[in-house]
Amino acid sequence: MAATDYLVHKSESDPITLIPVLSDQFDKWLKKQTKDLQNWVNAHDYKASPGSTLNVPGKKGSIDSVLVGVSSDNIMWDYAGLPASLPKGTYKIKGRLKEEEADTACLGWALGTYSFDWYKESTKDFASLVIPKSTDTTRLEALAGGIELTRDLINIPAADMGPVELAQAACDLAADFDAECTLIQDQDLVEQNFPAVYAVGKGAADDRRPCLIDMAWGDDKNPKVTLVGKGVCFDTGGLDIKPAQFMKLMKKDMGGAAHVLGLAKAIMTAKLPVKLRVIIPAVENAVSDKAMRPLDVVESRKGKTIEIGHTDAEGRVVLADGLALACEDKPELILDFATLTGAARVALGTELPALFSNDDQLAHDLLAGGQTEDDHMWRLPLWKPYRKMIDAKTGDLSNESTAPYGGAITAALFLEEFVEKSIPWAHMDVMGWNVSSKPGKPEGGEAMGLRAAFAMIKNRFN
């Protein structure tokens, strides 16, 4: 089912009223209520903690209304738990909501109904919410649809989501919005000067050959916005093979590609006035007699040679060609998303993406978007003294740092080598995965930084 299927514009029967109560103002609110309601609340020792509910009885044993505890800074996720926790039925929110509150509540509700059920019959059913009149339904559909696509693409097992299938997903999305989608595949990558993409993907099986996905949408007169996503559809680590415990989740290593396709869907659904381009180098980092070897030297589209210090640092290698291509038509900004380093997770944990940027205003706007959308990131520096750590002996630079520290920074510095200094660029190093389930955030593939990026682009160009 679609992410918004449990959001309705009207109900055939009288919906049950949800009464949101700010948790930190609960005592003040309760004093203003009827004695009967006060007695009912006290009898159930209800304190309106964020996300908690209390059914208020009506006539003949029915539910008249439901109290919902909400926090002012976490309202989306307070609503996200309700579709699964409330009795099945249709609900409406009491009062005239401001647009921002209505949007947040509805998006939280939509995310709370997401489940990945492609390979088993779903037994889940959820409560429905009447969409408040003040809701920006276009924005709601854009973000809910984009996040759903991102999650789905990451959650699909690698056997069914190789470079060919990822390219098909991009082409299907393009067809839905009358966008153009160009694919450059296998040996054509060498002929059309994408040698780094080919070098990483050349070791894969015949049905999982590398490709470069290039999608374009929008009016040529609009500002150019280019998204680049790491599309490593499965990462064994190559000849420097990963241990089993680190390989298990590597179906998510195309999470950057999933993010840019999800963000593209949101942008196109909302019809933001930009000339959008999406570039995805799609590969499988396989173990075979054709796989790249440690200390191989790989050419890149920009002309810089890359010494392969470690075959498991392949994401930055394919992104090198993607970012070089992105710069060639001089866009107003470039955003890249990648599940790039474990070092970013060590620094910031699994829930907080690392943000790097060569432009302070762009970084500020992305962080501001994250604050507004409750989609936070943390900026780390492109610390120039660390650049020497990726010097190579037989190439222009190495894909492996000479030091065991600052790995997220040295990876970002590597990417910066392939970005024109005059073009505002931001790199998001994301986990792309919820390690455990929370309301609205089920264990599995997750969009991180997508809402922040959407808000930034909308604010900047709308």
N, C-alpha and C positions, 0 to 999 in steps of 0.2 A: 504494500500500500504506500501511497505517497505520503510525504511528511506532513502535509496539511489536511489529510483525510479526516482527522478527528477535530477539525475546526469547521464550523458551519455558520452560515449567514443567518439562518433562522431555524427554529425547532418546531416540529409538528405538535409537540406537547409542551406544556408549561415547564421551562427549565428550572432547575434548582438554583437558588441564589448563593453565590460565593461571596462572603463578606471578608475582604482582606483587612487585617489588623496589624499595624506596625508593632513588632515585638517589643521594641523599647518604649512604646507608648501604651502598652496593653492595660496597665492599671488605671491610667487616666480614662481610657476608652470604656473600661468595664463600669466605672462609676456612673457613667451616663446612661447605662442600659436599664431595662426594666428589672424589677426585683426577681421575677421568674427566671429571666435569662442569667442574672447574677448567680442565683441559687444553682442553676443547671451547670454553669461553668465551674463553680466552686465544688460542686458534688463530683465532678470529673477531674478536679485538680488540673484544669487546663490553663496553661501559661502562655499560649500563643508563640511557642518557640518557632523559629523559621522553618517553614515547610510543613508544620504540624496542622492537623485539622480536628475539628469537633463538630459532629452532626448535631443540629438543633432540631428537635422533633416538632412535627406539625400535627394536624388532625389525623385521627384514625391510624396512628403509628407511622405516618409518612415522614420523610425528611423535609423540613420546611426550608432550611438554609444550612450552610456550612461555614463555620469560622475557619479562616486560613491565616496562620501566622506568616508574616513576610518581614524581611529585613530591607532597609532602604538601599543597601549596597549589594544585594544578592537576589533581587526579586525574580530574575529569570529562572534561576535554579530552584527557587521556592515553588514556583508554578510548575516546573518540569516534573516534579515528583507526583503531582496530582492526578494525571490521567491514569496512572497505574494504581494509586492508593485509594481513590474515591470509588464508591459503588458505581457500577455501570449506569449511564444515563447521560443527560445533557444538562450543562450548567451555564450560568451566565454570571458575570462579575457585577456586583452591586455598584451603582453610582455612575457618574459621567467621568470616565477616565481621560486623562490627558493622552495625547498621541503617543508620547514616549512610553508611558506606563502600559498602554494598550499593546503597543508593538512588542514590548519586552515580555509581557505576560503570554501573548500568543505564540511568540517564537519559542519561549520556554516550554509551552504546552506541546508544540509541534515536535521539539527535540525529545520530549519525554515519551513520545509514542514511537520513536525509532527502534527498530530491531532488525537484525540481519538474518533473514529466514530463507535465503536462496536455496539451501540444501536440506531443509527439513520443514515439515508442515508447522505453521505457527499456531500456537494455542493461545496467543495473547489477544486480549480485547481491552479496549481502553474507553474511558469516559470522554465525552465530546464537550467542546466549549463553543458557545455562541460568540462570534467575533464582534467585539465592541465596534460601534460605528466610527469611532475616532481612529481606528487602526489604519495604518498605511499598508494596505493589502499587497501592493506591488512589492514593497520592500520585504514584507513577510514572505511572500512566495519566492522572491529572489534568494534570500538568505537560507530559508528552510530547504529549498531545492538544491542550492549550492552545497550546503553542508551534507545533505543526504547523499548527493553524488560522490562527494569526497570520501565519506565513510564507506559507501558501498564499494568503490574502486579499491580502497585499501583492504577491505575485508575479504574480497574474492581471493581464493587460494591461487598460488602462483601457477599451478597447472592450467588454470583457466584465465590467467591474466599475465600473459607474456607480452613481448613487444608487439606482436601482431594484434592481440586483443586490445591492448592499450591504444594502439593506433585506430582500431575500429571504434572504440569508445569515443575518441576525439572526433572521428569523422561523423559518427552518429550525432554527437552534440552539435557539430557544425551544421549538419543538415537540418536540425530542429530550428536553427536561427538564421538560415540562409547565409551562413558564413562559408568561407573557403577553407579547405583543408588539403594541404600538400604533404605527401609522404616521400621521403628519400630513403631508399632501402638498400641494405647489404652493400654490394660492390659499388653501387652508385654513390655511396657516402664518400668513397675514396675519390671517385671521379669528380664529385662536386665539392671537394675540399672540406670534408668533415672527418679527418683522419683519427682524431682522438676518440670520437664516438665509435668508429669502426674498430679501433684497437682494443677497446674494452669489450665490445660485443662479438668479436670475431670467433671467440671460442665456443659460442653457443651452438646448439643443434640446428639442423636445417629449418625446422619449423619455428625457431625462436631467434631469427636473425635480427641484427640491430637496425634501427631506423631513426630518422629525424622527423618529428611531427611539427608542422608549421601551419598554424591556423590564423586566419585574419577575419575581422568583422568590423563593421562600422563605416562611417563616412570618412573619406580621405581628408576632408577639411577639418576634422576634429583632432584634438591633441592625441599624439601617439603614446599609448601605454603598452608596454611589452612585459609579459609574464614568462618566466623561464622556470621549468620544473624538472627536478631530477627524476628520471624514469627508469631506475634500475629495478626491473620487475622481479628479479630474485638475485640475492647476493650470497654466493657461497664463500666469498672472499677470494675466489680465484685460486691460483696455485698456492698462495699463502692462506690456506683454507681456514675457515672459522671453526672453532669447537662447536659441538652440537648445541650447547645451551645458548650460544650467540647467533646461531643460524636459524633457530626455530621461528623467529618472528620476521625473517627477512622477506616475506611476501610484502611487508609494509615499506620496503626500501624504494618503492615507487610512490611513496606518500607525497613527495614534492610535486610530482606530475598530477596526482589526484587533487592536490590543493589548487593548482593553477587551473585545472579544468573546472573544479567546483566554483572558484572565484570567477572564472570566465562565464559560467552559467548564470551566476548572480548578476554580473555586469550586464549581460545580454538580456536577461529577464527584465531588469530594471531600465533597460534602454539608456544607460548612462551615455552621455555625449562624448565618447572617446573613440579613437581608432585603435582597436584592440588587436594585439598580436600575442599568440601563445606558442612558445617554442619548447618542445620536449625531446631530449635525446633519450630514446627508449632502447634498453639493452638488457641482457642477462649476463651477469658476471659469473661465467661457468668455469668448471675445471675440465680441460681437454688438452689434446696435443697442440691445438691452435691458440690456446689462451696466452695472453701476454705474460711475460716472465719478469721476475724481479731484476731490476737494473736494465731492462729494455729502455730504449729512448723512443718516445712517441712524438710525432709531429702534431701540431695543432693548427686550427684554422687561422689563427692570428700570426702564425709563423714562429712562435716560441716553441722550443723543444722541451718535453717533459720527461724527466728520468723517473722511472717507476720504482720508487723506493719500497713500495708495498702494494701488492696487487689488490689488497682489501681497502685501499683508499681510492677507489675507482670513481666515486660519485663526482668528485671535483674535476676529474679528468674529462668526463663527458660534458659537464657543465661548462668547461673551458670553451668548447666549440659552440655550445648554445649561447653563451654570453657574448662571444665574439660576433656571432650572427646577429644577436639582438642589437648590438651597437651600430650596425652598418647603415641602418636607415635613420639614425639620430633621433630616437624617441625622447619624449619629455621626461620619462622616467622608466626605469627597469626594476622590477621586483623578481627575486628568485626565491623559491621555496625548496628546501631539501632536507631529507632525513640524513644529515651529513656526518655528524660526529657524536661518539659517545662522550667526548669531553664536554660538550654542551650540557648533556644530561648530568654529568658529575657536578658541573658548576651550578646548574639551576634546577635540577630535578626533572621529572618527566612531564610536568604540567606547564612549565614556563619556557616558551621558545626564546632562543637567543637571537637578538637583532643586531646586525652590523650595517653600517651605512657610510658612504662617502659624502653624505650631504646632511648637515645638521637639521635643516628645516624638514626634510623628508623624514628623518628619524623622529623628530618632534611630532610631526603630524601622525605618524603611525602609532606612536605611543599614546597620543591623545585619543586616537580612534579606539585603541585598546581599552583606555579608561572608560570612554563613553559606552562601549559595547560589552564591557566585562570580558574582554578577550586580550588578556595582558601579555606583554613581552618584556624583556629586559635587555637594554642596550649594552653590548660589550664593545671594547675598543678595537679598531684596526691599528694595533700598536706597532708602529713602524720599526722600533728596535728588534722586533721578533722576525722581521722579514728575512734576515740572514739565515734563519733556521731552515728555510726551504731552498737555500742555494743548493745547486747540484754540481757534481764533479764532471759529468759528461753531457749534461743538458743545461738549458737555461734556468730551469728550476725543477725541484723534486716534489712529488706528491706526498712525501713523508717528511715530517719535521725531524731535525737532528736532536731535539730535546723531547723528553716525555711529558712536558707540561704545556699548558696553553694551546691544546690541540684545536679547540674551536676557533681560536684567533688565527693560528697559522693556516687553517683551512680557509678561513675567510680572506686572509691576505693572498693566498693562492688564487682565489676567484677574482680578487681585485685586479690581478695582473692582466685579466682579459676584458676589463671594463674600461671604456674611455673615461678619462678623468672629468671631462666636461659634462657627462651624463649623470644625473642623480640616480643612484642605485642603492637598493637595500637587499640584504640577504637575510632570510629567516631560516635558522637551523632548528627544525622542529622534531619532536618525537613522533607525532602523527598517530598516537596510540594511547588509549586509556588502559592502564595496567590493572585497574579494578573498576567496578561499576559504582556510579553515583547517579542521583536523579538527573536525567537528561544527558548523561554521559556514560553509556553502557561500555563495558569492557570491549575493546577492539578499536578499529580505525576511528580517528578523530581529526576534525578540522581545527587547526590551531593558528591563530593570526589571520584567518580568512575574514572574519567580521571586521577586524581592525583595518585590514587593507581595503575592504569594500568601503568602509566609512571614510577613510582617507581619500580614496579616489573620488567618491561622491562629493565630498566637501571641496575638493580641489578643483574639480572640473564641471560640476553641475551648475 
